[in-house]
Amino acid sequence: MSISLPSKLLVAAASLLLASQAFSYQTLSNKTIERLYTYDNGVLIQFSPLTATSEGCTHGSANQFAFLDTTVAGGKTLLASVLSAHISNKAISIGVHNCLTWGPGTLPKAYRVDF
């Protein structure tokens, strides 16, 4: 029994979709917080060393910034972790997922912080 070409294409397309979703979360490990920029809806974290993300964010500085939204559930808890790490001069790992519109492009959105 052979599988038809449209069925093969459907299976291939579904596989690619699932693979792209599997890699849509990324952890930026061992980052030093360089600066924190506070806004009414969150904090922009500038970090080093620079890291290209798989999120596809388009801002020219997307490799050194992540935005932490403090208006969502758990946002202030994550902010407390960021501040604790910054004060104690500890490296952090930032979990990023999706992009946020920022000026002429988009920046990674932080959903997790570990230190």
C-alpha positions in Angstrom: 0.0 0.0 0.0 1.5 3.3 -1.0 0.8 6.7 0.5 -0.4 9.4 -1.8 1.6 12.6 -2.5 -0.9 14.9 -0.8 -0.8 12.7 2.3 3.0 12.8 2.4 2.9 16.6 2.1 0.4 16.9 4.9 2.6 14.7 7.2 5.7 16.7 6.3 3.9 20.0 7.0 2.6 18.8 10.3 6.1 17.6 11.3 7.6 21.0 10.5 4.9 22.8 12.5 5.5 20.6 15.5 9.2 20.9 15.3 9.0 24.7 15.1 6.8 24.8 18.2 9.1 22.5 20.1 12.0 25.0 19.6 9.9 28.1 20.3 11.1 28.3 24.0 14.7 29.1 24.6 16.9 29.6 27.7 19.6 32.2 27.6 22.1 30.8 30.1 24.8 32.4 32.2 23.9 36.0 31.5 25.3 39.0 33.4 22.7 41.8 34.0 24.3 44.9 32.6 21.4 47.4 33.1 17.7 47.4 33.9 15.3 49.8 32.3 12.0 50.2 34.1 8.7 51.0 32.5 5.1 51.1 33.7 4.4 47.7 32.3 7.7 45.9 32.8 11.5 45.9 32.8 13.9 45.7 29.9 16.9 43.6 30.9 20.2 44.3 29.1 22.5 41.3 29.4 25.9 40.1 28.3 27.4 38.2 26.6 25.4 38.7 23.5 23.2 35.8 22.3 21.3 35.2 19.1 17.8 33.8 20.0 15.7 31.3 18.0 12.7 33.5 18.6 13.1 35.4 15.4 13.0 38.8 17.0 13.9 41.6 14.6 15.2 44.5 16.7 18.9 45.3 16.1 19.6 44.8 19.8 17.5 41.6 20.2 20.7 39.7 21.1 21.3 41.7 24.3 17.8 42.5 25.6 14.8 40.7 27.0 11.6 42.3 28.2 9.9 41.1 31.4 6.2 42.0 31.6 5.3 42.8 35.2 1.5 43.1 34.4 1.0 39.3 33.9 0.6 36.7 36.6 3.9 36.0 38.2 5.6 39.0 36.6 6.4 40.8 39.8 7.8 37.5 41.3 10.2 37.2 38.3 11.1 40.9 38.8 12.1 40.1 42.4 14.4 37.4 41.1 16.0 39.7 38.6 16.5 42.4 41.2 18.0 39.8 43.7 20.4 38.5 41.1 21.4 42.0 40.1 22.0 43.2 43.7 24.0 40.1 44.5 25.9 40.3 41.2 24.9 36.7 40.2 24.5 35.4 36.6 21.0 34.5 35.5 19.4 32.3 32.9 16.4 33.9 31.1 13.7 31.8 29.5 12.3 33.6 26.4 9.3 32.9 24.3 7.9 35.0 21.4 8.7 38.6 20.7 7.3 42.0 21.8 7.1 45.0 19.5 9.8 47.5 20.5 10.5 50.6 18.4 11.7 49.6 14.9 11.5 45.8 15.6 10.8 43.2 18.2 12.6 41.9 21.4 12.4 38.6 23.2 9.8 38.3 26.0 11.0 36.7 29.2 8.8 34.2 30.9 11.3 32.6 33.4 14.4 33.7 35.4 16.8 31.4 37.2 19.8 32.2 39.3 
